[in-house]
Amino acid sequence: MPLVTTTEMFRKAYEEGYAIGAFNVNNMEIVQAITEAAAEVKAPVILQASAGARKYAKSVYLRKLVEAAVEDTGLPIALHLDHGADFETCKDCIDSGFTSVMIDASSKPLAENIAITKKVVEYAHDHGVVVEAELGALAGIEDEVVVSAEESHYTRPEEVEEFVTKSGCDSLAIAIGTSHGAYKFKPGTDPKLRFDILEEVSKRLPGFPIVLHGASSVPQRFVEIINQHGGRMPGAIGVPEDQLRQAARMAVCKINIDSDLRLGMTAGIREHFDAHPDHFDPRQYIGDGRAYIKEIVKNKIVNVLGSDGKA
């Protein structure tokens, strides 16, 4: 089976009330952990590469790793560019074999965002590739994407119809209270997503796939392991998983998960070195990190996304 686009994935997810996990990948072990977990519970997945991942590992290595995962598991897997900054970046990924790209012009005025997105859509569709766009701005930090709290704003539902119609995008990332990174909410606060915005957007765009960025839940078990073994991550708080599950039952067809995977890898490595200070074989300590990521991904698929058994 070759790499696939997200078109059929999203159609089924919308109709049946679940979401596809879009997991960020940076190396072989992360790809293995995600796809082995997905294979065990028979779930389709999206593996996505950010600008930082492409800089770290190079697109060709990432694409070949994902192709190997398809061959190994037989799963429907889409290879997606996360937060493409401009047309040239999206074009490069399309030309190199990605099946889905995101153009993030959300920092631009509406008309400019539409124009940039439309240019990417026209090139992508000519090459059989689908396009995700974004309206609204999430606070937080993810690789080169840095948005301050002052610059962030919720998606305006009154803009979505014009944006989708004029740009021709295939899915839309919206801002309803999630944020990038591991420090999404202040300790002691009660995190709440703006389901009223999501509901209004879905009314205006019936049947259209919605995407949530910055949706890691930052599981406290792994934060605690990191802090117990020499780390320093006070106050790391994510999006409650029950709210993500609710979003998946609505119009959200793709939920991005990155920080949780980083926590799993870091927890496994720190814990391993404390227990085995004499070890120096990377397969030993990275293997522990891989095992934690696999555990995290399986939990997400079954208990948050609801995509198990959908491959």
C-alpha positions in Angstrom: 0.0 0.0 0.0 1.4 3.5 -0.9 1.1 6.6 1.2 -2.4 8.0 1.2 -4.0 11.4 1.4 -6.3 12.3 4.3 -9.4 12.6 2.1 -10.9 9.2 2.8 -9.6 9.2 6.4 -11.5 12.5 7.2 -14.7 11.4 5.4 -15.0 8.3 7.6 -13.9 10.1 10.7 -16.5 12.9 10.3 -19.3 10.4 9.6 -18.5 8.1 12.5 -17.5 10.7 15.1 -13.8 10.1 15.7 -10.5 11.8 14.9 -7.3 10.8 13.2 -4.1 11.2 15.3 -1.5 13.4 13.6 1.8 12.6 15.3 4.9 14.6 14.8 8.0 12.5 13.8 11.7 13.3 14.1 13.5 10.0 13.9 13.2 6.2 13.4 12.2 5.3 16.9 9.4 7.8 17.0 8.0 6.5 13.7 8.3 2.9 14.9 6.6 3.6 18.2 3.6 5.4 16.6 3.0 2.9 13.8 3.5 -0.2 15.9 0.9 1.1 18.4 -1.4 2.0 15.5 -1.0 -1.5 14.0 -1.8 -3.2 17.3 -5.2 -1.4 17.5 -5.8 -1.2 13.7 -5.9 2.6 13.4 -5.0 4.9 10.5 -2.5 7.6 11.3 -1.0 10.8 10.0 2.7 11.2 10.5 3.8 14.8 10.2 7.0 16.7 9.9 7.5 20.3 11.1 10.2 22.7 9.8 12.3 21.6 12.7 12.0 18.0 11.9 12.9 18.5 8.3 15.9 20.5 9.3 17.0 17.9 11.9 16.4 14.7 9.8 15.9 16.0 6.2 12.7 15.3 4.2 14.1 12.4 2.3 15.0 10.4 5.5 11.6 11.1 7.0 9.8 10.1 3.9 11.8 6.8 3.6 11.1 6.0 7.3 7.4 6.6 6.8 7.4 4.5 3.6 9.1 1.7 5.6 6.4 2.0 8.2 3.7 1.5 5.5 5.5 -1.5 4.2 6.0 -2.9 7.7 2.4 -2.4 9.0 0.2 -2.2 5.9 -1.7 0.7 7.6 -3.2 3.7 5.7 -0.6 6.4 6.5 -0.5 10.0 5.3 2.7 12.0 5.3 1.9 15.6 6.2 3.9 18.9 6.4 3.1 20.6 9.7 3.1 24.4 9.6 4.4 25.1 6.2 5.6 28.7 6.3 5.3 29.6 2.7 4.5 28.4 -0.9 8.1 27.3 -1.5 8.2 25.1 1.6 4.9 23.4 0.6 6.0 23.0 -3.0 9.2 21.3 -1.9 7.3 18.8 0.3 4.8 18.1 -2.5 7.6 17.5 -5.0 9.4 15.2 -2.5 6.4 12.9 -1.9 4.3 14.3 0.9 0.6 13.5 0.5 -0.7 16.4 2.6 0.7 19.8 3.4 -0.3 22.6 5.8 0.1 26.2 4.7 0.1 28.4 7.8 -0.6 32.0 6.8 -2.7 32.6 9.9 -0.6 35.6 10.9 -1.6 37.4 7.8 -4.8 39.5 7.2 -7.7 37.4 5.9 -7.4 38.4 2.3 -3.6 37.6 2.2 -4.2 34.3 4.0 -6.7 33.4 1.4 -4.4 34.3 -1.5 -1.4 32.4 -0.1 -3.5 29.4 0.7 -5.1 29.4 -2.7 -1.7 29.4 -4.5 -0.7 26.3 -2.4 -4.0 24.6 -3.0 -3.8 25.0 -6.8 -0.3 23.5 -7.0 -1.1 20.7 -4.5 -4.3 19.7 -6.2 -2.5 19.5 -9.5 -0.2 16.9 -7.9 -2.8 14.9 -6.0 -2.0 16.4 -2.6 -4.4 17.8 0.0 -4.0 21.1 1.9 -4.7 22.1 5.5 -5.0 25.8 6.3 -5.4 27.8 9.5 -7.7 30.6 10.7 -7.0 32.1 14.1 -3.7 32.0 16.0 -2.7 29.6 18.8 -0.4 30.9 21.5 2.8 28.9 22.3 6.0 27.6 20.8 6.5 24.8 18.3 9.9 24.8 16.5 9.9 28.0 14.4 6.3 28.8 15.2 6.2 31.3 18.1 3.0 33.2 19.0 2.7 35.3 22.1 -0.5 35.3 24.2 -1.0 38.9 23.0 -0.8 37.9 19.4 -3.1 34.8 19.7 -6.8 35.0 19.0 -9.7 32.7 18.5 -11.0 31.8 15.1 -13.9 34.1 14.0 -16.7 31.8 12.7 -18.0 34.5 10.5 -14.8 34.3 8.4 -14.7 30.5 7.7 -17.1 30.2 4.8 -15.4 32.9 2.8 -12.0 31.5 3.6 -12.8 27.9 2.6 -14.8 28.8 -0.5 -12.1 31.2 -1.8 -9.0 29.3 -0.9 -10.2 25.8 -1.8 -8.5 24.2 1.2 -9.4 20.6 2.2 -9.3 21.0 6.0 -9.1 23.9 8.4 -7.2 24.3 11.7 -9.1 26.6 14.1 -8.2 28.2 17.4 -10.6 27.3 20.2 -8.3 27.4 23.3 -5.5 24.9 22.6 -1.9 26.1 22.4 1.5 24.8 21.4 4.0 23.4 23.8 3.9 21.7 27.2 2.8 24.8 29.2 -0.7 25.3 27.8 -2.4 26.5 31.0 -1.4 28.0 34.3 -1.5 25.8 37.3 -4.7 26.0 39.2 -6.8 27.1 36.2 -9.6 25.0 34.8 -8.8 24.5 31.1 -11.8 24.9 28.8 -12.0 24.6 25.1 -14.4 26.9 23.2 -16.9 24.4 22.0 -19.3 27.2 21.1 -16.8 28.3 18.4 -16.4 24.8 17.1 -20.2 24.3 16.9 -20.7 27.5 15.0 -17.9 26.7 12.6 -19.4 23.3 11.9 -22.8 24.8 11.3 -21.3 27.1 8.7 -19.1 24.4 7.2 -21.3 21.2 7.4 -19.3 18.0 6.8 -16.0 19.9 6.5 -12.9 18.5 8.4 -11.7 20.6 11.3 -8.2 20.3 12.8 -6.9 21.0 16.3 -3.3 22.0 16.8 -1.6 22.3 20.2 -3.7 19.4 21.5 -1.2 17.4 23.6 -2.6 16.5 27.0 0.8 16.6 28.8 0.3 13.4 30.9 1.4 14.1 34.4 2.8 10.7 34.9 5.6 11.4 32.4 6.2 14.9 33.7 6.7 13.4 37.1 9.1 10.8 35.8 11.1 13.6 34.1 11.2 15.7 37.3 12.1 12.7 39.5 15.1 11.9 37.3 16.8 15.3 37.0 14.4 17.2 34.8 12.8 20.5 35.5 9.3 21.0 34.1 7.3 22.7 36.8 3.7 23.6 35.9 3.5 21.7 32.6 -0.2 21.3 31.9 -2.0 20.2 28.7 -5.5 19.9 27.3 -7.8 17.5 29.2 -8.3 14.3 27.3 -12.1 14.3 27.8 -12.4 17.6 26.0 -10.3 16.3 23.1 -12.6 13.2 22.9 -15.6 15.5 22.8 -14.1 17.5 20.0 -13.4 14.3 18.1 -17.1 13.4 18.3 -17.9 16.7 16.7 -16.4 18.2 13.5 -12.7 17.7 14.5 -11.2 15.0 12.2 -7.5 15.6 13.0 -5.8 16.1 16.3 -2.1 17.1 16.4 0.0 15.5 19.1 3.7 16.3 19.6 4.6 17.5 23.1 3.3 14.2 24.6 5.7 12.2 22.5 8.6 14.3 23.5 7.7 13.8 27.1 7.6 10.0 26.7 11.0 9.9 25.0 12.6 12.2 27.6 11.0 10.3 30.5 12.2 6.9 29.2 15.8 8.2 28.6 16.1 10.0 32.0 14.7 7.1 33.9 17.0 4.6 32.1 20.2 6.6 32.9 19.3 6.9 36.5 18.7 3.1 36.7 21.7 2.2 34.5 24.4 4.9 34.7 26.9 2.4 33.1 24.9 2.1 29.9 26.2 3.8 26.7 24.4 1.8 24.0 21.8 4.2 22.4 19.6 1.2 21.7 19.2 0.6 25.4 18.0 4.0 26.5 16.3 5.2 23.3 14.5 1.9 23.3 12.9 2.8 26.7 11.8 6.1 25.3 10.3 4.4 22.3 8.3 2.1 24.6 6.8 5.0 26.4 5.8 6.7 23.2 4.1 3.5 22.0 2.2 3.4 25.3 1.1 7.1 24.9 0.0 6.7 21.3 -2.0 3.6 22.0 -3.8 5.4 24.8 -4.5 8.4 22.5 -5.9 6.2 19.7 -8.2 4.2 22.0 -9.3 6.6 24.7 -9.0 10.1 23.1 -9.3 9.8 19.3 -11.6 6.8 19.1 -9.9 5.7 15.8 -9.0 2.1 16.9 -10.4 -0.5 14.5 -10.8 2.1 11.7 -7.9 1.1 9.5 
